[in-house]
Each structure stands twice: as C-alpha cells, then as structure tokens.
Amino acid sequence: MAAEDMLTTLIVDDEPLAIERLQLLCAAEKSLSLVGTASDGAAALRLAAALKPDLILLDIAMPEVDGITVARRVGEAALSAGAPAPAIIFVTAFDGFAVEAFDLAAVDYLLKPVAPDRLSRAVARVTERRTNGIAEAQRPVTPLRPAELSDYAQEFWVPHRSELVRIAATDIQRIDAERDYMRLSLGDRSFLLHQTITALEARLDPAMFVRLHRSTIVRRNRIQRLRHDGLGVWYAVLVDGEEVRIGRTYLANAKKIAGR
C-alpha cells in the first residue's frame, strides 16, 4: 500500500502494556502507519495538534483529561481550523461510555482485550468512511429536507460479548425492562442495554413506539388490536398473538393508536 494511502495513527492510553499491545496489533494492519503514542490526555491533545493523525486509538478512563474530553476537543479544534477531524476508535475496559462515545461520532468502540479481528473490522470502517468522505466532498451538497431531520435516536450501540453491536431503531420490535437493563427484542434476537426505560423512551420516536406498561415499550405497527377483559383491564394483542397488559397510566396513549 502506498504511504499516502495509509492511515496515520496515534495511540493514547495511560497503561504502558496497553500501548504495547496496540502497537503490536497496529503493526499487523497494513493500512496503518503509527506516528506516535501518548500516555495521558494532555499529551494526546498536543500530539494530535502537531501530527494531525487520520486515526486515534483512544482510551477513555484516564486521569485528569479523559478520552471523551480528548475526542471532543480534537473535534472542536478541527472544526475551528476547517480541517477534517481524525477518526476516533475508543479502546477501553468499560462499556458504560458507549452512548457518550457515539454521540461524538466515534467510528467504533472496542473493549479490552482487543481481538485482532475486531481491530481489523474497525480499521476497515475508518477506511470506508475516508473513501466515502472523499467521494462525498466531490459532490454538490443537497440540504436535508425538514422531514429527514430528527431529534430521536436512529440507532443504538449495545455491548455483546467482546464488542458493541449497532441496532437500528427500525429493527426493534419490543423493549422490556429487566432491573437496570432494557432488553431490545429484534424478533429472533435480543440485546441488553444498560439504561432506564424512561431515558430510553425519551430517545425513541413516539410516532414509531408506544409505552404500554411501566416496563414495556412496543413498536406501534406490531399492535394488531386492543382488547379488555370486561373488568377494566386492557391488553394490546401483537401481530404474533402475544398479549401485553396495558398499565392504566399508559392506556390513553394506547387508545390514541386506534383514534380513541
């Protein structure tokens, strides 16, 4: 691969062994050119400004200046300079920062210890975005229509084994609370997301989802009919025949689906 086509890469981690492991993994990636390492957030900001890397492999839990702050400041600096921001791949031992990470448009979020194939897939995403970005920059810009703009989440990233999985909001059929987690059901698969049901409901488009119970949210087009048992208890009958009891607090929302 030509040198100009390689991704110049900066590694940031406060653990020397973690840096060493990432260096070895990067050496096996033919598309990466390692240009530096930093052991804290302040050093990362200085090196990012001086080296202008294409990619930063960034730890999150670091003293004083953490990885989230580094990513935010690097992005702001690039925006102010009118330059492209480096791609960010977070590399961390903790899965609790995923929402913040992807709010910063991170390309990927890898959990330690990083498997070589996971890094390869993440790097491939960076390369794809870079290629598409060059192509898009050569096209005339078409403003988004108001209908295409949304304040609601279009996708969710959830931890699964040693990686994070992207789930489109349109693929979610049902959400059930399980203590401190939400189970996102996609039909034949389900994933657990660490978030309260109230916080999750606020991120969902009410035109697409409706809360039926204090512990259940259902995609609206999954509801086939509403029925009551004659004693004042209502149920939503789903397209697969399953019934969900409707809590009294949420009955009005459910009846709005039927125009009542």
N, C-alpha and C positions, 0 to 999 in steps of 0.2 A: 504494500500500500504506500502511495506517495506521502511524503511527510506533510504536505499541505492538506491532505485529506484526513489525517489523524486527529483525534480529539485530545487537545492539550488538557491535562488533568491535574487537579490539586487535591491531595488527601488531607483531611482535617480530623484529628482525633486526639484526645488527651491521654490515650493509653499507648505507649510505645509498641507493645505487642500487637495491638490492633492495627497500627500503622504498618508494621512489618508484614502482617498477613495480607493487608490490602495491596501493599507493594508487590507481593508475590502473585496475587490474583491479577493485578493490572499487567504484570509482565507477560502473562499468558494471553492477554487480549491484544490482538494485532492492531486493533483500531485505536488503541490508547497510547498517548505519549505523556508519561509522567513528568511534570515540570517542577513539582515541589510538594513539601509536606508541612503541615502546621500542627502544633500541639495544643493550641488554645484559640479561642475565638478572635482575640485581638490580633494575633499573628495572622490568622486566616484572612482578616479584612485587609491587612497590609499587603499580603502576598496576592490576594485577588486583585487589588488595585494595580499592583505592579506587573503581574504576569498576565492578567486578563485571560484566564483559562476558559476553555469551552465547557468544561465539566468540573464540578466539585463533588467529591465523595465526602459527605459531611456528617459527622457525629452530632447528636443533639444534646445529650447530657454532659455539658462541660461547665466548669466553674466560671463565674463572672459573666462572660459573654457566651451564651449558649448557641447551639446550632440554628435554632429558629430565628434568633436575632441576627446571626450572621447572614442567613439566607435573605432576610428582609432588607438588611442594609445593602447587601450586594445588589439586590434587585433595584432598590431605590437609586443607588449610585449609577447603575447602567441606564436607568430611565432618564436621570438628570443629564447624563452625557450623550443621550440619544444613541446609545450603543446597545447591541443585543446582550441580554443578561446570560451568564453561564447557566447551563443546565444543572439542576441540583438533584442528586440521588442521596437521600438520607440513609445512613448506616448506623443502626442503633440497637441496643439491647432491649428497648422498651417499645411496646405497641401503643401506648396511650397518647402519643403525639400525632397520630395519623391524620386526624381532622385538621389540625393546625398546619401540618406539612403540606397537605394537598390544597389547602386554602392559599398556599404560597406557590401553587402550580409546580410542585416537585414532580419530576419525571417518574420517580419510584421511591419506595420506602423499604429498605432491606433490613431484616432482623439478623442480628449476630447469633451464632457464627454464620457468615455469609457463604453460601454454597457457590462454587464456580459457575454453575449453570444459571443461577439467579442473577449473578452479576452480568453474565453474558446477555441475558434477556433484557436487563435494564439498560445496558450499553446500546443494544440494538434499538431500543425505543428512542434513546438520545439521537442516534444516527438517523433514524426515520424522521424524527421531528426536525432535525437540522436540514435534511434533504427537502422535506415538505416546506420548511420555512423559506428556503431559497426560492423554491418554485412559487410560493405564495407572494413573495416580495416582488416577483416579476409580473404579477397580475394586477389589474386595476382593482382598487378597493371598492367593494359593494357594501354600503351601510346595511346593518341589520334592520329588519322591519320590527316595529314595536312588539309584534306577536312572538318574535323569536327571542326576545329578552325576558328573562325570568329571575325572580328573586329566590326561587326554590331550587333545592338540590336536584341535579340531573343524574348524579351518580354517588355511590358510597364506596369507600375503601374499608374492607374488613379483614382482620387478621385470620389466617387459616394455615395451620401448621407453621411452616417457616417462612411464609410470605404473606403479602397483602393482596387481596382479590378485589378487582373493581366490579361493582354491581350497578347496572343501570337502574334507575328508579322505575323505568317502564317494565322491568323484568320482575319486580317484586309483586307478589300476589297477596301476601298477608304478613303481618307483623304481630308477634306475641311477646309480651313481657315475661322474662324469666329472671326474677330477682333484679340484679343490677344490669342485666343484659337484655337486648332485644333480639329475638330470633326472626331473621328475614327469610321468609319462605319463597322459593322460586319455582315451586312445583315439585320437581324431583330432587331438589337440593335445598339446603338451608344453611345459614351462616349466623354466627352470634356477633353482635355489635355492642360494645360497652358504652351505653348511652341511656338516659332516661327516656321514657316513652313521650313525656311532654316536650322535651327538647327535640326529639326526633319528629314528632308531629309538626312542630313549628317549621321544620325544614322541608316538609312534604307539601306538594301542590294539592290544595283542597279540591281542585277540580278533578284530581285523579284518585285521591284517597279519602276515606272517611273513618273516623274513630267510632267504634261501636260499643266499646267497653273500656273500663279503666286500664285493661291490659291487652286490648286488641284493636288493631287498625287493619282495614281491608281495602284492597283496590276496588273502586266503585263498580267497575264493569264486571267484577266477579260476583256481584249480588244479583241473584235471579228474581227473588221475590222476598217480601216481608210477611210474616205471619204472627198471630198472637195465639196464646193457649186458652183464651177465654177467661183467664184470671188476671189479666193485665200485664202479662209478661210477653214481650215481643222477641222474635228471632229473625235473623237475616239468613235466608237459605241461599247458599252459594251454588255456583254452576256445577260443582262436583257433588252436590247433595248434602254437604256438611252444613250444619246449622250453628250459628254464633248467637249467643244470647246478647241482647242489646240492653245496656245499662240505662237506667232511667235518665241519667244526665245527658245521654247521647241519643235518646230516642228522637228528639226533634231533628237532629242532623240526619238521621237515617230516613225519616219520613220526607225530608226535602228531596231525596233522590226520586221518590215517587210523586213529587209535586204536591205533597200534602202539607 
